[in-house]
Amino acid sequence: MGGPAHLVPAQPLPRPRRLQRPPGRAAQARERAALNAVEAYETGRDESERIVVADAGARYDIPRYCPHAGEDLSVGAVVRDGQIHCLAHNFAFDLATGECLNARAANLTSRAL
């Protein structure tokens, strides 16, 4: 008779596709609450708020929020070498002139104190 039979491995069966169900009321409520929180954050800040930052013995009065996307510079920025770097998108602004140094953005209204 012959040698050992040659076995061919069985092909795996494709996974059944799950039907996508529309989100339930609880998921819709969570999504709505999240969107409301984002909107409140983006529209609830006072654009006239200002902070004072210091670098190399100089002090500057600047807006609290980045002119690019509104990041809170009082907690989300690094000040060094005469510049403030917004950590949200790494935009850099010259503290003396307010000019954005590495992208196109509105200038920071900066005043030396």
Gaussian input, Z-matrix of N, CA and C with variables (Angstrom, degrees):
# hf/3-21g

backbone

0 1
 N
 C     1     B1
 C     2     B2     1     A1
 N     3     B3     2     A2     1     D1
 C     4     B4     3     A3     2     D2
 C     5     B5     4     A4     3     D3
 N     6     B6     5     A5     4     D4
 C     7     B7     6     A6     5     D5
 C     8     B8     7     A7     6     D6
 N     9     B9     8     A8     7     D7
 C    10    B10     9     A9     8     D8
 C    11    B11    10    A10     9     D9
 N    12    B12    11    A11    10    D10
 C    13    B13    12    A12    11    D11
 C    14    B14    13    A13    12    D12
 N    15    B15    14    A14    13    D13
 C    16    B16    15    A15    14    D14
 C    17    B17    16    A16    15    D15
 N    18    B18    17    A17    16    D16
 C    19    B19    18    A18    17    D17
 C    20    B20    19    A19    18    D18
 N    21    B21    20    A20    19    D19
 C    22    B22    21    A21    20    D20
 C    23    B23    22    A22    21    D21
 N    24    B24    23    A23    22    D22
 C    25    B25    24    A24    23    D23
 C    26    B26    25    A25    24    D24
 N    27    B27    26    A26    25    D25
 C    28    B28    27    A27    26    D26
 C    29    B29    28    A28    27    D27
 N    30    B30    29    A29    28    D28
 C    31    B31    30    A30    29    D29
 C    32    B32    31    A31    30    D30
 N    33    B33    32    A32    31    D31
 C    34    B34    33    A33    32    D32
 C    35    B35    34    A34    33    D33
 N    36    B36    35    A35    34    D34
 C    37    B37    36    A36    35    D35
 C    38    B38    37    A37    36    D36
 N    39    B39    38    A38    37    D37
 C    40    B40    39    A39    38    D38
 C    41    B41    40    A40    39    D39
 N    42    B42    41    A41    40    D40
 C    43    B43    42    A42    41    D41
 C    44    B44    43    A43    42    D42
 N    45    B45    44    A44    43    D43
 C    46    B46    45    A45    44    D44
 C    47    B47    46    A46    45    D45
 N    48    B48    47    A47    46    D46
 C    49    B49    48    A48    47    D47
 C    50    B50    49    A49    48    D48
 N    51    B51    50    A50    49    D49
 C    52    B52    51    A51    50    D50
 C    53    B53    52    A52    51    D51
 N    54    B54    53    A53    52    D52
 C    55    B55    54    A54    53    D53
 C    56    B56    55    A55    54    D54
 N    57    B57    56    A56    55    D55
 C    58    B58    57    A57    56    D56
 C    59    B59    58    A58    57    D57
 N    60    B60    59    A59    58    D58
 C    61    B61    60    A60    59    D59
 C    62    B62    61    A61    60    D60
 N    63    B63    62    A62    61    D61
 C    64    B64    63    A63    62    D62
 C    65    B65    64    A64    63    D63
 N    66    B66    65    A65    64    D64
 C    67    B67    66    A66    65    D65
 C    68    B68    67    A67    66    D66
 N    69    B69    68    A68    67    D67
 C    70    B70    69    A69    68    D68
 C    71    B71    70    A70    69    D69
 N    72    B72    71    A71    70    D70
 C    73    B73    72    A72    71    D71
 C    74    B74    73    A73    72    D72
 N    75    B75    74    A74    73    D73
 C    76    B76    75    A75    74    D74
 C    77    B77    76    A76    75    D75
 N    78    B78    77    A77    76    D76
 C    79    B79    78    A78    77    D77
 C    80    B80    79    A79    78    D78
 N    81    B81    80    A80    79    D79
 C    82    B82    81    A81    80    D80
 C    83    B83    82    A82    81    D81
 N    84    B84    83    A83    82    D82
 C    85    B85    84    A84    83    D83
 C    86    B86    85    A85    84    D84
 N    87    B87    86    A86    85    D85
 C    88    B88    87    A87    86    D86
 C    89    B89    88    A88    87    D87
 N    90    B90    89    A89    88    D88
 C    91    B91    90    A90    89    D89
 C    92    B92    91    A91    90    D90
 N    93    B93    92    A92    91    D91
 C    94    B94    93    A93    92    D92
 C    95    B95    94    A94    93    D93
 N    96    B96    95    A95    94    D94
 C    97    B97    96    A96    95    D95
 C    98    B98    97    A97    96    D96
 N    99    B99    98    A98    97    D97
 C   100   B100    99    A99    98    D98
 C   101   B101   100   A100    99    D99
 N   102   B102   101   A101   100   D100
 C   103   B103   102   A102   101   D101
 C   104   B104   103   A103   102   D102
 N   105   B105   104   A104   103   D103
 C   106   B106   105   A105   104   D104
 C   107   B107   106   A106   105   D105
 N   108   B108   107   A107   106   D106
 C   109   B109   108   A108   107   D107
 C   110   B110   109   A109   108   D108
 N   111   B111   110   A110   109   D109
 C   112   B112   111   A111   110   D110
 C   113   B113   112   A112   111   D111
 N   114   B114   113   A113   112   D112
 C   115   B115   114   A114   113   D113
 C   116   B116   115   A115   114   D114
 N   117   B117   116   A116   115   D115
 C   118   B118   117   A117   116   D116
 C   119   B119   118   A118   117   D117
 N   120   B120   119   A119   118   D118
 C   121   B121   120   A120   119   D119
 C   122   B122   121   A121   120   D120
 N   123   B123   122   A122   121   D121
 C   124   B124   123   A123   122   D122
 C   125   B125   124   A124   123   D123
 N   126   B126   125   A125   124   D124
 C   127   B127   126   A126   125   D125
 C   128   B128   127   A127   126   D126
 N   129   B129   128   A128   127   D127
 C   130   B130   129   A129   128   D128
 C   131   B131   130   A130   129   D129
 N   132   B132   131   A131   130   D130
 C   133   B133   132   A132   131   D131
 C   134   B134   133   A133   132   D132
 N   135   B135   134   A134   133   D133
 C   136   B136   135   A135   134   D134
 C   137   B137   136   A136   135   D135
 N   138   B138   137   A137   136   D136
 C   139   B139   138   A138   137   D137
 C   140   B140   139   A139   138   D138
 N   141   B141   140   A140   139   D139
 C   142   B142   141   A141   140   D140
 C   143   B143   142   A142   141   D141
 N   144   B144   143   A143   142   D142
 C   145   B145   144   A144   143   D143
 C   146   B146   145   A145   144   D144
 N   147   B147   146   A146   145   D145
 C   148   B148   147   A147   146   D146
 C   149   B149   148   A148   147   D147
 N   150   B150   149   A149   148   D148
 C   151   B151   150   A150   149   D149
 C   152   B152   151   A151   150   D150
 N   153   B153   152   A152   151   D151
 C   154   B154   153   A153   152   D152
 C   155   B155   154   A154   153   D153
 N   156   B156   155   A155   154   D154
 C   157   B157   156   A156   155   D155
 C   158   B158   157   A157   156   D156
 N   159   B159   158   A158   157   D157
 C   160   B160   159   A159   158   D158
 C   161   B161   160   A160   159   D159
 N   162   B162   161   A161   160   D160
 C   163   B163   162   A162   161   D161
 C   164   B164   163   A163   162   D162
 N   165   B165   164   A164   163   D163
 C   166   B166   165   A165   164   D164
 C   167   B167   166   A166   165   D165
 N   168   B168   167   A167   166   D166
 C   169   B169   168   A168   167   D167
 C   170   B170   169   A169   168   D168
 N   171   B171   170   A170   169   D169
 C   172   B172   171   A171   170   D170
 C   173   B173   172   A172   171   D171
 N   174   B174   173   A173   172   D172
 C   175   B175   174   A174   173   D173
 C   176   B176   175   A175   174   D174
 N   177   B177   176   A176   175   D175
 C   178   B178   177   A177   176   D176
 C   179   B179   178   A178   177   D177
 N   180   B180   179   A179   178   D178
 C   181   B181   180   A180   179   D179
 C   182   B182   181   A181   180   D180
 N   183   B183   182   A182   181   D181
 C   184   B184   183   A183   182   D182
 C   185   B185   184   A184   183   D183
 N   186   B186   185   A185   184   D184
 C   187   B187   186   A186   185   D185
 C   188   B188   187   A187   186   D186
 N   189   B189   188   A188   187   D187
 C   190   B190   189   A189   188   D188
 C   191   B191   190   A190   189   D189
 N   192   B192   191   A191   190   D190
 C   193   B193   192   A192   191   D191
 C   194   B194   193   A193   192   D192
 N   195   B195   194   A194   193   D193
 C   196   B196   195   A195   194   D194
 C   197   B197   196   A196   195   D195
 N   198   B198   197   A197   196   D196
 C   199   B199   198   A198   197   D197
 C   200   B200   199   A199   198   D198
 N   201   B201   200   A200   199   D199
 C   202   B202   201   A201   200   D200
 C   203   B203   202   A202   201   D201
 N   204   B204   203   A203   202   D202
 C   205   B205   204   A204   203   D203
 C   206   B206   205   A205   204   D204
 N   207   B207   206   A206   205   D205
 C   208   B208   207   A207   206   D206
 C   209   B209   208   A208   207   D207
 N   210   B210   209   A209   208   D208
 C   211   B211   210   A210   209   D209
 C   212   B212   211   A211   210   D210
 N   213   B213   212   A212   211   D211
 C   214   B214   213   A213   212   D212
 C   215   B215   214   A214   213   D213
 N   216   B216   215   A215   214   D214
 C   217   B217   216   A216   215   D215
 C   218   B218   217   A217   216   D216
 N   219   B219   218   A218   217   D217
 C   220   B220   219   A219   218   D218
 C   221   B221   220   A220   219   D219
 N   222   B222   221   A221   220   D220
 C   223   B223   222   A222   221   D221
 C   224   B224   223   A223   222   D222
 N   225   B225   224   A224   223   D223
 C   226   B226   225   A225   224   D224
 C   227   B227   226   A226   225   D225
 N   228   B228   227   A227   226   D226
 C   229   B229   228   A228   227   D227
 C   230   B230   229   A229   228   D228
 N   231   B231   230   A230   229   D229
 C   232   B232   231   A231   230   D230
 C   233   B233   232   A232   231   D231
 N   234   B234   233   A233   232   D232
 C   235   B235   234   A234   233   D233
 C   236   B236   235   A235   234   D234
 N   237   B237   236   A236   235   D235
 C   238   B238   237   A237   236   D236
 C   239   B239   238   A238   237   D237
 N   240   B240   239   A239   238   D238
 C   241   B241   240   A240   239   D239
 C   242   B242   241   A241   240   D240
 N   243   B243   242   A242   241   D241
 C   244   B244   243   A243   242   D242
 C   245   B245   244   A244   243   D243
 N   246   B246   245   A245   244   D244
 C   247   B247   246   A246   245   D245
 C   248   B248   247   A247   246   D246
 N   249   B249   248   A248   247   D247
 C   250   B250   249   A249   248   D248
 C   251   B251   250   A250   249   D249
 N   252   B252   251   A251   250   D250
 C   253   B253   252   A252   251   D251
 C   254   B254   253   A253   252   D252
 N   255   B255   254   A254   253   D253
 C   256   B256   255   A255   254   D254
 C   257   B257   256   A256   255   D255
 N   258   B258   257   A257   256   D256
 C   259   B259   258   A258   257   D257
 C   260   B260   259   A259   258   D258
 N   261   B261   260   A260   259   D259
 C   262   B262   261   A261   260   D260
 C   263   B263   262   A262   261   D261
 N   264   B264   263   A263   262   D262
 C   265   B265   264   A264   263   D263
 C   266   B266   265   A265   264   D264
 N   267   B267   266   A266   265   D265
 C   268   B268   267   A267   266   D266
 C   269   B269   268   A268   267   D267
 N   270   B270   269   A269   268   D268
 C   271   B271   270   A270   269   D269
 C   272   B272   271   A271   270   D270
 N   273   B273   272   A272   271   D271
 C   274   B274   273   A273   272   D272
 C   275   B275   274   A274   273   D273
 N   276   B276   275   A275   274   D274
 C   277   B277   276   A276   275   D275
 C   278   B278   277   A277   276   D276
 N   279   B279   278   A278   277   D277
 C   280   B280   279   A279   278   D278
 C   281   B281   280   A280   279   D279
 N   282   B282   281   A281   280   D280
 C   283   B283   282   A282   281   D281
 C   284   B284   283   A283   282   D282
 N   285   B285   284   A284   283   D283
 C   286   B286   285   A285   284   D284
 C   287   B287   286   A286   285   D285
 N   288   B288   287   A287   286   D286
 C   289   B289   288   A288   287   D287
 C   290   B290   289   A289   288   D288
 N   291   B291   290   A290   289   D289
 C   292   B292   291   A291   290   D290
 C   293   B293   292   A292   291   D291
 N   294   B294   293   A293   292   D292
 C   295   B295   294   A294   293   D293
 C   296   B296   295   A295   294   D294
 N   297   B297   296   A296   295   D295
 C   298   B298   297   A297   296   D296
 C   299   B299   298   A298   297   D297
 N   300   B300   299   A299   298   D298
 C   301   B301   300   A300   299   D299
 C   302   B302   301   A301   300   D300
 N   303   B303   302   A302   301   D301
 C   304   B304   303   A303   302   D302
 C   305   B305   304   A304   303   D303
 N   306   B306   305   A305   304   D304
 C   307   B307   306   A306   305   D305
 C   308   B308   307   A307   306   D306
 N   309   B309   308   A308   307   D307
 C   310   B310   309   A309   308   D308
 C   311   B311   310   A310   309   D309
 N   312   B312   311   A311   310   D310
 C   313   B313   312   A312   311   D311
 C   314   B314   313   A313   312   D312
 N   315   B315   314   A314   313   D313
 C   316   B316   315   A315   314   D314
 C   317   B317   316   A316   315   D315
 N   318   B318   317   A317   316   D316
 C   319   B319   318   A318   317   D317
 C   320   B320   319   A319   318   D318
 N   321   B321   320   A320   319   D319
 C   322   B322   321   A321   320   D320
 C   323   B323   322   A322   321   D321
 N   324   B324   323   A323   322   D322
 C   325   B325   324   A324   323   D323
 C   326   B326   325   A325   324   D324
 N   327   B327   326   A326   325   D325
 C   328   B328   327   A327   326   D326
 C   329   B329   328   A328   327   D327
 N   330   B330   329   A329   328   D328
 C   331   B331   330   A330   329   D329
 C   332   B332   331   A331   330   D330
 N   333   B333   332   A332   331   D331
 C   334   B334   333   A333   332   D332
 C   335   B335   334   A334   333   D333
 N   336   B336   335   A335   334   D334
 C   337   B337   336   A336   335   D335
 C   338   B338   337   A337   336   D336

   B1=1.4269
   B2=1.5024
   B3=1.0506
   B4=1.4494
   B5=1.5022
   B6=1.3203
   B7=1.4486
   B8=1.5255
   B9=1.2898
   B10=1.4656
   B11=1.5305
   B12=1.2803
   B13=1.4669
   B14=1.5237
   B15=1.2813
   B16=1.4651
   B17=1.5197
   B18=1.3085
   B19=1.4588
   B20=1.5179
   B21=1.2675
   B22=1.4653
   B23=1.5190
   B24=1.3558
   B25=1.4604
   B26=1.5271
   B27=1.2878
   B28=1.4605
   B29=1.5225
   B30=1.2902
   B31=1.4635
   B32=1.5278
   B33=1.3359
   B34=1.4641
   B35=1.5184
   B36=1.2938
   B37=1.4563
   B38=1.5206
   B39=1.3122
   B40=1.4726
   B41=1.5215
   B42=1.3383
   B43=1.4623
   B44=1.5181
   B45=1.2970
   B46=1.4610
   B47=1.5312
   B48=1.2969
   B49=1.4618
   B50=1.5175
   B51=1.3118
   B52=1.4649
   B53=1.5165
   B54=1.2644
   B55=1.4591
   B56=1.5218
   B57=1.3006
   B58=1.4595
   B59=1.5212
   B60=1.2993
   B61=1.4540
   B62=1.5155
   B63=1.3047
   B64=1.4571
   B65=1.5326
   B66=1.3337
   B67=1.4657
   B68=1.5277
   B69=1.3124
   B70=1.4575
   B71=1.5184
   B72=1.2918
   B73=1.4701
   B74=1.5201
   B75=1.3262
   B76=1.4691
   B77=1.5263
   B78=1.3407
   B79=1.4688
   B80=1.5207
   B81=1.3171
   B82=1.4638
   B83=1.5222
   B84=1.3221
   B85=1.4649
   B86=1.5297
   B87=1.3446
   B88=1.4777
   B89=1.5245
   B90=1.3297
   B91=1.4647
   B92=1.5289
   B93=1.3082
   B94=1.4649
   B95=1.5278
   B96=1.3356
   B97=1.4659
   B98=1.5310
   B99=1.3297
   B100=1.4686
   B101=1.5255
   B102=1.3241
   B103=1.4631
   B104=1.5252
   B105=1.3166
   B106=1.4652
   B107=1.5254
   B108=1.3407
   B109=1.4644
   B110=1.5252
   B111=1.3320
   B112=1.4683
   B113=1.5210
   B114=1.3137
   B115=1.4600
   B116=1.5260
   B117=1.3269
   B118=1.4677
   B119=1.5221
   B120=1.3318
   B121=1.4604
   B122=1.5233
   B123=1.3363
   B124=1.4588
   B125=1.5186
   B126=1.3081
   B127=1.4613
   B128=1.5268
   B129=1.3208
   B130=1.4526
   B131=1.5073
   B132=1.3186
   B133=1.4613
   B134=1.5237
   B135=1.2941
   B136=1.4554
   B137=1.5245
   B138=1.3228
   B139=1.4662
   B140=1.5267
   B141=1.3234
   B142=1.4691
   B143=1.5335
   B144=1.3385
   B145=1.4737
   B146=1.5210
   B147=1.3347
   B148=1.4560
   B149=1.5231
   B150=1.3310
   B151=1.4610
   B152=1.5257
   B153=1.3195
   B154=1.4603
   B155=1.5297
   B156=1.3378
   B157=1.4624
   B158=1.5184
   B159=1.3220
   B160=1.4650
   B161=1.5130
   B162=1.3309
   B163=1.4600
   B164=1.5208
   B165=1.3333
   B166=1.4727
   B167=1.5323
   B168=1.3159
   B169=1.4604
   B170=1.5184
   B171=1.3252
   B172=1.4718
   B173=1.5224
   B174=1.3217
   B175=1.4655
   B176=1.5165
   B177=1.3308
   B178=1.4575
   B179=1.5291
   B180=1.3078
   B181=1.4629
   B182=1.5327
   B183=1.3386
   B184=1.4670
   B185=1.5291
   B186=1.3437
   B187=1.4663
   B188=1.5244
   B189=1.3037
   B190=1.4657
   B191=1.5239
   B192=1.3310
   B193=1.4601
   B194=1.5269
   B195=1.3167
   B196=1.4627
   B197=1.5305
   B198=1.3447
   B199=1.4662
   B200=1.5271
   B201=1.3204
   B202=1.4607
   B203=1.5188
   B204=1.3347
   B205=1.4665
   B206=1.5227
   B207=1.3334
   B208=1.4496
   B209=1.5083
   B210=1.3308
   B211=1.4659
   B212=1.5262
   B213=1.3132
   B214=1.4615
   B215=1.5243
   B216=1.3257
   B217=1.4571
   B218=1.5247
   B219=1.3309
   B220=1.4652
   B221=1.5234
   B222=1.3238
   B223=1.4665
   B224=1.5181
   B225=1.3208
   B226=1.4526
   B227=1.5114
   B228=1.3527
   B229=1.4585
   B230=1.5216
   B231=1.3399
   B232=1.4559
   B233=1.5223
   B234=1.3316
   B235=1.4646
   B236=1.5243
   B237=1.3452
   B238=1.4638
   B239=1.5271
   B240=1.3141
   B241=1.4710
   B242=1.5234
   B243=1.3334
   B244=1.4593
   B245=1.5159
   B246=1.3223
   B247=1.4616
   B248=1.5180
   B249=1.3290
   B250=1.4613
   B251=1.5201
   B252=1.3370
   B253=1.4610
   B254=1.5241
   B255=1.3159
   B256=1.4640
   B257=1.5190
   B258=1.3122
   B259=1.4554
   B260=1.5199
   B261=1.3211
   B262=1.4635
   B263=1.5248
   B264=1.3340
   B265=1.4645
   B266=1.5261
   B267=1.3387
   B268=1.4610
   B269=1.5209
   B270=1.3144
   B271=1.4574
   B272=1.5243
   B273=1.3337
   B274=1.4637
   B275=1.5251
   B276=1.3269
   B277=1.4621
   B278=1.5149
   B279=1.3316
   B280=1.4562
   B281=1.5267
   B282=1.3199
   B283=1.4688
   B284=1.5241
   B285=1.3189
   B286=1.4676
   B287=1.5277
   B288=1.3349
   B289=1.4721
   B290=1.5224
   B291=1.3336
   B292=1.4608
   B293=1.5135
   B294=1.3348
   B295=1.4597
   B296=1.5307
   B297=1.3349
   B298=1.4643
   B299=1.5187
   B300=1.3295
   B301=1.4602
   B302=1.5221
   B303=1.3121
   B304=1.4727
   B305=1.5268
   B306=1.3094
   B307=1.4658
   B308=1.5194
   B309=1.3092
   B310=1.4691
   B311=1.5141
   B312=1.3093
   B313=1.4675
   B314=1.5205
   B315=1.2910
   B316=1.4631
   B317=1.5267
   B318=1.3150
   B319=1.4527
   B320=1.5185
   B321=1.3155
   B322=1.4635
   B323=1.5184
   B324=1.3049
   B325=1.4699
   B326=1.5169
   B327=1.3168
   B328=1.4620
   B329=1.5255
   B330=1.3405
   B331=1.4749
   B332=1.5007
   B333=1.3326
   B334=1.4701
   B335=1.5282
   B336=1.3214
   B337=1.4777
   B338=1.5113
   A1=108.19
   A2=130.43
   A3=126.64
   A4=111.61
   A5=115.19
   A6=122.37
   A7=111.09
   A8=114.29
   A9=117.24
   A10=111.57
   A11=114.82
   A12=120.03
   A13=109.52
   A14=116.20
   A15=121.06
   A16=108.04
   A17=115.04
   A18=120.08
   A19=109.20
   A20=115.34
   A21=121.17
   A22=106.63
   A23=117.04
   A24=117.52
   A25=110.91
   A26=114.24
   A27=119.33
   A28=109.72
   A29=116.11
   A30=120.59
   A31=108.52
   A32=117.20
   A33=117.45
   A34=110.57
   A35=114.32
   A36=119.37
   A37=109.62
   A38=116.92
   A39=117.91
   A40=109.84
   A41=114.51
   A42=118.71
   A43=109.37
   A44=116.56
   A45=118.28
   A46=109.66
   A47=116.31
   A48=120.52
   A49=109.28
   A50=114.59
   A51=119.06
   A52=108.94
   A53=114.96
   A54=119.03
   A55=108.67
   A56=115.48
   A57=119.83
   A58=108.17
   A59=114.40
   A60=119.27
   A61=108.63
   A62=116.88
   A63=117.88
   A64=109.08
   A65=116.84
   A66=118.23
   A67=111.08
   A68=114.22
   A69=119.29
   A70=111.45
   A71=115.01
   A72=119.57
   A73=112.53
   A74=117.15
   A75=119.84
   A76=110.08
   A77=117.52
   A78=120.74
   A79=110.54
   A80=117.54
   A81=120.75
   A82=110.95
   A83=116.82
   A84=120.58
   A85=110.41
   A86=117.97
   A87=120.91
   A88=110.76
   A89=116.12
   A90=120.24
   A91=110.61
   A92=117.01
   A93=121.76
   A94=110.41
   A95=116.63
   A96=120.81
   A97=110.90
   A98=116.86
   A99=120.59
   A100=110.69
   A101=117.17
   A102=120.13
   A103=111.73
   A104=116.92
   A105=120.68
   A106=111.20
   A107=116.72
   A108=120.38
   A109=110.91
   A110=117.48
   A111=120.77
   A112=109.98
   A113=117.09
   A114=120.37
   A115=111.22
   A116=116.90
   A117=119.95
   A118=110.82
   A119=117.29
   A120=120.76
   A121=110.77
   A122=116.17
   A123=120.36
   A124=113.29
   A125=118.04
   A126=119.88
   A127=112.97
   A128=117.11
   A129=119.93
   A130=115.93
   A131=118.15
   A132=118.52
   A133=110.83
   A134=114.73
   A135=121.78
   A136=107.76
   A137=116.42
   A138=121.74
   A139=112.67
   A140=117.83
   A141=119.48
   A142=112.53
   A143=117.75
   A144=120.16
   A145=110.08
   A146=115.54
   A147=121.03
   A148=109.14
   A149=115.54
   A150=121.62
   A151=108.25
   A152=116.05
   A153=121.41
   A154=107.68
   A155=115.54
   A156=121.28
   A157=108.20
   A158=116.12
   A159=121.03
   A160=109.94
   A161=114.72
   A162=120.80
   A163=108.36
   A164=117.14
   A165=123.91
   A166=111.68
   A167=116.36
   A168=120.55
   A169=114.50
   A170=118.22
   A171=121.09
   A172=109.00
   A173=115.71
   A174=121.44
   A175=109.06
   A176=115.15
   A177=120.74
   A178=109.86
   A179=114.81
   A180=122.60
   A181=106.06
   A182=116.50
   A183=120.95
   A184=109.57
   A185=117.15
   A186=119.25
   A187=110.37
   A188=116.04
   A189=120.33
   A190=111.39
   A191=117.33
   A192=121.19
   A193=111.04
   A194=115.89
   A195=122.77
   A196=109.53
   A197=117.79
   A198=119.49
   A199=113.36
   A200=118.09
   A201=120.13
   A202=111.59
   A203=117.74
   A204=119.47
   A205=113.08
   A206=117.43
   A207=119.68
   A208=116.59
   A209=118.72
   A210=120.53
   A211=109.19
   A212=116.95
   A213=122.21
   A214=109.10
   A215=117.22
   A216=121.76
   A217=112.89
   A218=117.30
   A219=118.61
   A220=111.30
   A221=117.43
   A222=120.49
   A223=113.06
   A224=118.75
   A225=121.39
   A226=113.69
   A227=116.51
   A228=119.16
   A229=110.41
   A230=114.62
   A231=121.97
   A232=107.17
   A233=116.17
   A234=121.61
   A235=107.67
   A236=116.33
   A237=120.62
   A238=109.17
   A239=115.14
   A240=122.35
   A241=113.44
   A242=117.14
   A243=120.67
   A244=114.50
   A245=116.56
   A246=121.00
   A247=110.32
   A248=114.25
   A249=120.07
   A250=106.71
   A251=115.98
   A252=122.72
   A253=108.31
   A254=115.93
   A255=120.72
   A256=107.90
   A257=117.17
   A258=121.47
   A259=114.06
   A260=118.02
   A261=119.14
   A262=111.08
   A263=117.33
   A264=120.74
   A265=112.20
   A266=116.79
   A267=124.07
   A268=113.24
   A269=117.69
   A270=120.06
   A271=107.61
   A272=116.60
   A273=121.94
   A274=108.79
   A275=115.45
   A276=121.60
   A277=109.30
   A278=116.43
   A279=122.20
   A280=107.74
   A281=117.46
   A282=120.08
   A283=112.55
   A284=118.73
   A285=120.81
   A286=111.87
   A287=116.56
   A288=119.57
   A289=113.31
   A290=117.36
   A291=121.63
   A292=113.65
   A293=117.40
   A294=121.31
   A295=111.65
   A296=115.50
   A297=120.53
   A298=106.90
   A299=116.31
   A300=121.36
   A301=115.42
   A302=118.17
   A303=118.41
   A304=114.49
   A305=117.24
   A306=119.86
   A307=108.21
   A308=115.37
   A309=119.18
   A310=107.77
   A311=114.87
   A312=120.21
   A313=107.66
   A314=115.50
   A315=119.38
   A316=108.52
   A317=116.39
   A318=119.98
   A319=110.43
   A320=114.19
   A321=122.76
   A322=106.12
   A323=119.23
   A324=120.28
   A325=108.13
   A326=114.82
   A327=122.07
   A328=109.68
   A329=115.68
   A330=121.82
   A331=108.53
   A332=115.88
   A333=120.00
   A334=107.80
   A335=116.29
   A336=121.06
   A337=109.81
   D1=-148.97
   D2=-173.99
   D3=-119.80
   D4=-174.86
   D5=178.41
   D6=-77.90
   D7=-165.65
   D8=-178.18
   D9=-63.16
   D10=147.04
   D11=179.51
   D12=-69.84
   D13=142.54
   D14=177.09
   D15=-87.71
   D16=115.63
   D17=-179.85
   D18=-93.06
   D19=136.28
   D20=176.66
   D21=-103.17
   D22=124.65
   D23=-179.17
   D24=-62.40
   D25=140.49
   D26=178.78
   D27=-69.68
   D28=142.28
   D29=177.11
   D30=-76.40
   D31=136.06
   D32=178.96
   D33=-65.89
   D34=145.47
   D35=177.61
   D36=-73.85
   D37=142.38
   D38=177.46
   D39=-65.68
   D40=146.61
   D41=178.85
   D42=-69.18
   D43=140.22
   D44=177.00
   D45=-67.13
   D46=142.12
   D47=179.91
   D48=-80.76
   D49=135.95
   D50=176.92
   D51=-82.57
   D52=139.26
   D53=176.32
   D54=-75.60
   D55=134.50
   D56=177.24
   D57=-81.32
   D58=122.57
   D59=177.81
   D60=-98.93
   D61=145.12
   D62=174.98
   D63=-63.00
   D64=147.36
   D65=-178.36
   D66=-60.43
   D67=143.99
   D68=178.39
   D69=-74.44
   D70=175.94
   D71=-178.12
   D72=-61.95
   D73=-36.82
   D74=-179.65
   D75=-65.87
   D76=-42.14
   D77=178.92
   D78=-66.14
   D79=-39.75
   D80=177.94
   D81=-64.15
   D82=-39.28
   D83=179.34
   D84=-66.20
   D85=-40.45
   D86=177.70
   D87=-64.08
   D88=-42.88
   D89=179.59
   D90=-63.80
   D91=-43.03
   D92=178.88
   D93=-62.64
   D94=-42.46
   D95=179.22
   D96=-63.93
   D97=-40.66
   D98=178.81
   D99=-64.58
   D100=-44.45
   D101=178.63
   D102=-63.73
   D103=-38.49
   D104=177.34
   D105=-64.31
   D106=-38.81
   D107=179.02
   D108=-65.43
   D109=-41.59
   D110=178.01
   D111=-63.52
   D112=-45.11
   D113=179.98
   D114=-62.56
   D115=-41.64
   D116=178.76
   D117=-63.51
   D118=-39.59
   D119=178.30
   D120=-64.22
   D121=-45.57
   D122=-175.26
   D123=-71.95
   D124=-27.74
   D125=-176.59
   D126=-107.40
   D127=-9.05
   D128=-173.92
   D129=-91.86
   D130=-3.48
   D131=-177.92
   D132=-85.99
   D133=150.92
   D134=-179.24
   D135=-92.50
   D136=106.20
   D137=-175.77
   D138=-65.71
   D139=-13.26
   D140=179.94
   D141=-87.48
   D142=-7.24
   D143=179.25
   D144=-64.28
   D145=140.26
   D146=-179.56
   D147=-130.42
   D148=155.66
   D149=178.09
   D150=-130.74
   D151=165.09
   D152=176.40
   D153=-114.18
   D154=128.89
   D155=176.31
   D156=-120.92
   D157=153.31
   D158=-179.32
   D159=-123.84
   D160=144.49
   D161=175.92
   D162=-152.76
   D163=125.55
   D164=176.89
   D165=52.52
   D166=42.36
   D167=176.59
   D168=83.61
   D169=-9.63
   D170=177.66
   D171=-98.08
   D172=148.52
   D173=178.05
   D174=-119.72
   D175=143.33
   D176=-176.78
   D177=-133.45
   D178=138.64
   D179=174.53
   D180=-96.05
   D181=118.77
   D182=-177.22
   D183=-133.46
   D184=163.38
   D185=174.69
   D186=-64.46
   D187=148.06
   D188=179.24
   D189=-68.76
   D190=-29.55
   D191=-173.72
   D192=-111.52
   D193=138.99
   D194=179.35
   D195=-61.84
   D196=134.34
   D197=179.45
   D198=-69.20
   D199=-14.39
   D200=-179.72
   D201=-76.29
   D202=-59.69
   D203=-174.15
   D204=-136.21
   D205=10.83
   D206=173.47
   D207=83.07
   D208=15.32
   D209=177.63
   D210=-62.13
   D211=141.47
   D212=178.88
   D213=-74.34
   D214=105.98
   D215=-176.92
   D216=-71.53
   D217=-14.72
   D218=178.50
   D219=-72.10
   D220=-19.44
   D221=178.71
   D222=-127.94
   D223=-15.03
   D224=-174.34
   D225=-121.32
   D226=47.43
   D227=-178.62
   D228=-150.38
   D229=158.71
   D230=175.28
   D231=-123.12
   D232=130.97
   D233=178.26
   D234=-107.78
   D235=124.47
   D236=176.05
   D237=-165.70
   D238=150.91
   D239=176.22
   D240=51.60
   D241=39.47
   D242=177.32
   D243=74.86
   D244=13.95
   D245=-178.72
   D246=-130.56
   D247=155.81
   D248=169.05
   D249=-116.54
   D250=130.22
   D251=-179.07
   D252=-109.69
   D253=116.11
   D254=176.25
   D255=-74.64
   D256=125.66
   D257=-175.30
   D258=-77.26
   D259=-13.16
   D260=-179.39
   D261=-66.56
   D262=-45.86
   D263=-177.17
   D264=-135.55
   D265=13.65
   D266=178.46
   D267=60.70
   D268=33.96
   D269=173.35
   D270=-76.37
   D271=137.29
   D272=-178.78
   D273=-114.90
   D274=134.34
   D275=179.81
   D276=-124.37
   D277=137.40
   D278=174.73
   D279=-73.43
   D280=124.84
   D281=-177.15
   D282=-69.15
   D283=-30.62
   D284=-178.20
   D285=-74.92
   D286=-38.33
   D287=-175.50
   D288=-107.56
   D289=-21.99
   D290=-175.87
   D291=83.73
   D292=-3.18
   D293=-176.91
   D294=-67.16
   D295=137.87
   D296=173.42
   D297=-77.48
   D298=125.76
   D299=-170.40
   D300=-94.84
   D301=-20.01
   D302=-172.47
   D303=-129.82
   D304=12.98
   D305=179.42
   D306=-164.68
   D307=173.85
   D308=173.80
   D309=-91.45
   D310=116.23
   D311=178.26
   D312=-157.65
   D313=161.28
   D314=174.37
   D315=-61.63
   D316=146.95
   D317=178.76
   D318=-70.58
   D319=155.38
   D320=174.38
   D321=-83.42
   D322=131.45
   D323=177.25
   D324=-83.57
   D325=96.47
   D326=-173.40
   D327=-109.01
   D328=141.62
   D329=176.26
   D330=-132.32
   D331=129.31
   D332=174.45
   D333=-72.78
   D334=141.08
   D335=178.76
   D336=-105.76

